[in-house]
C-alpha cells in the first residue's frame, strides 16, 4: 500500500511541474508579444552583418545575454533563416532613449 501511495505522489509532482512549465512558457510568450516596436531601436543590415556581431555591438545596451538577444531578434522580426539580407530593417532589443 505504501508503495502505491509513493507512486501517486511522484506523479503529482510531475504533473505540477509540467503545468508550471506550460504556464511559464505562455507568460514569457505574452511578454515578448506585448513589446511595442516603436519602443526599440531599428537598424538596417549592412553586407556581412550577422546576428552574433549585432548582439556584440549592442549587447551592452540590452539586459539580455547574447543568445537571448539573438533569439529575441529572430522571433520579433520573424526571421526564418539566420541569414540577414543587406538593406533589411530589423528591431533589436535595445530600448530607444
N, C-alpha and C positions, 0 to 999 in steps of 0.2 A: 504494500500500500504506500509506504514512504517513497519508494522509487517512482511510482506513478505520479505522486504529487510533485516530486522534483522535476520530472519531465514536463509537466504542465507549467511549472514556474519558469523554466528556461524558455519555453515557447512564448510566454507572456512578455519576457524581456526582449525577445527578438521582435515580436510584433510592435511593442512600444518603440523600439529603436527604428524600425522601418517607417513607422508613422512619423516620428520626429524628423527623420531624414527627408521624407517627402515634403513635409511642411517647410523645412529649411530651404529646400530647392525652390518651392513656389514663392517664398518670401524674397529670396535672392533674385529670382527671375522678375518679380514685380518691381524691385528697386532699380534694376537695370532698365526696365521698360519705362519707368516713370521719369527717367532723366530727360530733361528738355535739351534739344540740340543746340539752342541758342545760348546755353549756359557754358558750352565747351568750345575750345579752340578748334578751328577748322584749318587744315593745312592742305597744300597742293603737293602732290607727289612729284618728285624730280626723278629723272632717269637714274636707275641704280639704287633708289631708296628701298630699304627693307623695313619690315615692322620691328625687327630687333634693333636696328640702328635708330629708328624713330623713338622707340622706348628708351634707348640710352640717352638720346638728346633731350627728351622732355621728361625723363623719369624723375628728376629732382623736383619737378613742378607738380608731380602727382604723388598721391599716397599709396599707389599700387605697386606691387612687385613687377618686374619685367614680364614674367609670364602672364600675370593677371592683366597688365596693361595691354599686352598683345591680344589676349582673349576678349577683353572688353572692346577693343578696337574692331576686331573681326565681327563680333556679334552686333555691335551698334551700327556698323556700316554694311552689314550683310555681305561680307566678303566671302565668296565661295571658294576661291583659290587663293593661296597665300602669296600669289604674285601680284604686285601692285603695278598699276598702269600709269606711266608718266602723264601728268595733267589731271589725274583723278583727284577729287577733293574728298578728304575723309575727316571725320570728327575724332579727336583724341581725348582721353580722359584727363584733360587739363582744364580747370575752370578759368573762364575769362576773368580778367581783373578789372 
